[in-house]
Amino acid sequence: MHGSKRWTLAAFALWGFGMLVGSVAPWDVLDGSRASLDETRRIAASMGGASETPRVLLIGSSPVELGLSAERISAATGLPAFNLAAGGALSFFPEYLNQVLLFVQPDDVVILSNPNWVSRNGVLLAEGCVSRFSLACASLRPHPLPHLIEFLRVVSGHWSSATDIMRNDVGDVVSYRSTNAAVTISTIPFPGGYANDAVAELRQAVAAIRAKGACPLLTLGPVYVDARDEARWLREQQIVEARIAKLGLASSVITDGAISTDRSLFLDGYEHPAASEGAIWTDRVIGRLTSPSQGPCAGSLAKAGRPPARS
């Protein structure tokens, strides 16, 4: 009897300790983010060293990972293309972007999409916390479930969990198990006026890519919105488009097709495009890149080692 009580008390003590640890930091988010960043580094390593021709680099979080096809973009442009997206990067996008820009070379074409441009729903981790955890990354967040395994992974730095998405050597998704593709999913909440912040961040991203000597093409990823909010989303999008045009960046930013009320075009989340929507999004990117009048990266495409495929 006394032994049973001791085991019960020990179990409650372990759970209480785990709950306390789980409240100090989002260990599950940190662990998953580290695994995603490791996968991005693996794909980047497959690119090799200096390239004889420019490359097309796809940068973003899970929408880019699931939606854009490096293989199709390569076939259309004649340039080698790699999908360097990291699932969950919206939680640590500044750190992720700084890490992945290290792989960018002059004349590369950088396709960039950041869900945080239109929404701030992701948990934003302090910069540097994914690569190396420190006390500065801690913040009290009451959490009822212990994350002891994730805590040990993050603090030890020796291993991280595996991602649940299989990708090939150029980063395109080979297989993905959708958790609730057959049921209703939530629409993205309308965040109010996001144009000011979005335009400022789009402008900064263009400048950061150009500072590397590369050519930027930014694209708003598709999001699933409530039909009752569609008009408000479209009005805000029009404000973004007008301000981008005033800055002379219209050819470098794709905004059309981002707002959708069609549930069938999404997998298990309001920003996870289904294969059909991914194909449409990839077509928009290819169309802009290869456009004789709007293509912002004609100089890079002219250096292709082989002629682009005819569509």
Buried (B, 14 or more C-beta within 10 A) or exposed (E): EEEEEEEEEEEEEEBEEBBEBBBBBBBBBBBBBBBBBBBBBEBBEEBEEEBEBBBBBBBBBBBBBBBBBBBBBBBBBBBBBBBBBBBBBBBBBBBBBEBBBEBBBEBBBBBBBBBBBBBEBBBEBBBBBBBEBEEEBEEEEEBEEBBBEBBBBBEEEEEBBEBEBEBEEBBBBEEBEEEEBEEEBEBBEBBEEBBEBBBEBBBEBBEBBEEBEBBBBBBBBBBBBBEEBBEBBEEBBEBBBEBBEEEEBBBBBBBEBBBBBEEEBBBBBBBBBBBEBBBBBBBBBBBBBBEEEEBBBEEBBEEBEEEBEEE
